Structures are given as C-alpha cells and as structure tokens.
Amino acid sequence: MAKSEENAAQNLFEKNFITHEQFDQIKEYRSLGIFSLNSELKLFLYLSVLLFTSGIGVLIYKNIDTIGHIAILSILLLVIIACFYFCFKNSKGFQKTETTFESPILEYLVLAGNILTCIFIGYLQFQYKPFGTHYGLATLVPTIVSFFCAYYFDNKSVLTIAITGLAAYIGLSVTPQDLLHNDLYLNQNLSYSAIMLGILFVLWTIYSDKISLKIHFKLIYLTFALHIISIASISNMVNEYYGLWLLFSAVLAGSSFYFYKVSHEIKSVSIFVFMIVYAYIGINIFLFRIFEHIDFSDIWGLFVMILPVYFIGSIVLFIKLIKNFNKEIAE
C-alpha cells in the first residue's frame, strides 16, 4: 500500500501536477508513519448502534409480560424523539449535494433513530394493528420514513434500510441468502417485479444525475439493482419453459452490458466484479441449456479433458480482467 502511494506521488511529480517542494512535503509526511483511526472508530460506532437496537429487541422479548406493551412503546417513542431531536437540531437541513454532520456520532444517531422507528411501527402493528389487515403499510410507512431520513440527513446506511424496505413491500427479500431461496423460480410475477424494481433504481440514478440530487447515492442504488436483476434472471434461466429462459438470458445479457459500462464510468470495482460473476454464471447456464440437446456420448472423453482447461482459463481471464480494470481506473 505504501509502495503504491509512493508511486502515485512520483507519477504526479513526473507529470508536473505537483512541484518538487510539494513532492518533498508528501515524502516527509509519509515518513512520519501517521495513520488514521477514523474507519476503526466509525466501525465501533456502527457496532454500538447494532448492539443497542438488538438489545432493545431482546429486552422487549424477554420482559414483554412484565413491562407491558404501552410502557415499551412509550419508552421506544421517547428514545426515537430524543434521537431525532438532536439530529434535526444539529443538521444543516436538506441539501441536494453531499453533506455531513460536524460530529460523526450524529450520523449513527440517525441510524439508531431510524432502526428504532422500524421496531416501533412493527411492534405497534403486531400488537394493536393500527393498519388493520394491510400489513404492507406496516412495511411501507417505515420505508417512507427511512427514505426521508436518508435524503434529509444524507445517510447511506439509512438509505440501505429504505431500499430493503421497498423491496420487502413488493414481496422481495434482498439479503443474499433470502434471494437464493426466494420464490422467484415458482412465481414469475415476482421475478418481473424484481427486474422492474432494479430498472426503477437504474432510472432513478439517471434522473438524479440530471438534477444533481445526492449523486453519491448512485453506487448504492446500482449495487441493489445489479444483484436483484441478475439473481432474478439467473433463477429463471433454469426454467423449463423455452421462451422464458431465453427471455431471462437476454435480460441478464443486457444487464451485464449496462453494468459493465457503468462500472467504468463510476470506477466501481465492486460493480465490475459482481457483474463478471453473474455474467459468468449466466453464460454457463446458457451453455448447459444448449448442450443438453446435444449428444456427447461419442466425444465425452474429449469433453471431460476440455472442462478443466475451461475453468482454469476462466480463472485466469477473471484475474486479468480485474487487473486491467484496476489499472484503467488508476490512470
């Protein structure tokens, strides 16, 4: 890491982007061996929020009969009000560009308040059913609150919660384990909903770019869109109906091409890597669906010999693509 930073400074000096004096100052600063604990401290703050909200959930579960429902809801509401009071008091208000609190602690206070709001609304619906049998509203309301908090306070973690809530509202689970065991294969309408949601996220990023609205949220939306569209397509490429697996193959191909271009535009390694993985899985499923109609009995031995070469070649090509991509974005 230090070597790459030194080479980067050397390249800037050779291209006359920095003066010799600035180059010497950079070398002197790096020789001090100073490092930042910012990421580590933020990680501990994030874990603190998760542990605190989890502790609230455990406390409710273990003492629900002794504390009482009204008392639990009242305590939750008071904590939520306190969280958002300090957040609104110290916020800079809504801005279209990226903003930050003066203290990073307030960012995690927004996250805590938002998670507790989701717990409050869910518990309220479970116990008293204010939305009646419209359980989707119990998901939609905290989702709307999360989107508001994400854009008003400029919080990416809350935006992730909001997107997850929106996906859950239309019947999707967006954790990797749930997606792989989802009902996408059996329920075609759910597959179409997943793809439409992914396309909606893509269109929203394009619109946000045009009006310069929280452009730094783009990577989050595109990451969700990539996973949702790709997994929905791959899940249905094994469908027995000829037209459907071809349709979803075309969707995956179009999605892979789009995210290939986007990954280069925004210089996102994660988008590029996952795009390659999904495209590779899709290509193999597509080839398998084609080869299942071919009789390999006469050339089975040759096929078995070629298969290891194919996988080794795939690994080499994957590594080469990643290296070329990193080299391209570094330049």
Phi, psi and omega in degrees: 000313180296322180296318181293322178293322177296318178294324179296316178296321178297319179295320178296321179292318180294331179269008176065028175279335176229154180278170179296324179295317178295322179297318178294323179294322178296315180296320180294320180295317181290334179290343179288339178072026179283137177225157185262141175258013184302313182295319180295319180294320178294325177296317178294324177295319179297315178296325179297318178296315180296317180293321180295311180294324176294320178297322176300316179297316179295319179299317179296316184296318186278338185238022185296329181278334184266323182283314182103146185293315182297319180296317180297313180296323180294317179297316178301315182296320179295318178295319179298314180299319180296316179301309184287335177298311180292326180293312179293324182295324185256002181279160177268006182083172181290132174222146183288333180269175181290132179228159179220154172286156175295326178247127180295342180299325182294331177297321180279340173290323174298315179298316179297314179298322180290316178297318179294328175296318177298318178296317181299311182293319178296317180292321179298317179292320181295321186270318187244349177051057178293338178265009181066225179269003179277075185292338178297328179294329178293339174268321184292320183298308177295334176295316178296317177300319181293318177298318179299311181296321181298316183277325181288315182264359179057061185238115183288325180296318178292325177299321177299318177297318181297315180295319177298318178296321178295319177295319179295327181297325179267005172103013181254147168251128189252010170282148183306317182294318181291324179296319181290336179250021184280179183267020185296324183290319184276332184248101182294324179299324177294323177296315178296321178297320180297314181293319178296322177296317177299317178296322178299318177298318179296314180297323179295321178295322178295316179294319179297323177298320183292323182259005179056048181256109176045058183299332181290351174280352188302316183299322180295312179298316182292325178296313177298317181299317180299311182295315184294311182295315185294313182291323176297319180292313181297320180300329183261356175287344177268006180294144184286338181283126188301312184294325184290314182292330174291321179298312181289334173295319178294321178297316180295320179297315178295319178297315181297319179296317181296312183288337172296315179292317182295321181300326177284325181292315182263359178057052181254114179292321182297316178299316182295315183295311181294325177300316179296317181299311180295319179296320180295316177298316180298319179297317180294320177295318179299315179296320179297319180293329177285316185288340181293347177262004181249139180272113182259012185299327182277333184239025183298321179298317179295321180297318179294325179288325182284330186303312178299322178297321180298314182290321177295317177298324179296318180295316179298316180296320179299312180297319180295319179297318180295317180297318179294322180294314179298321179294321181293315182287336178289329180280000000 
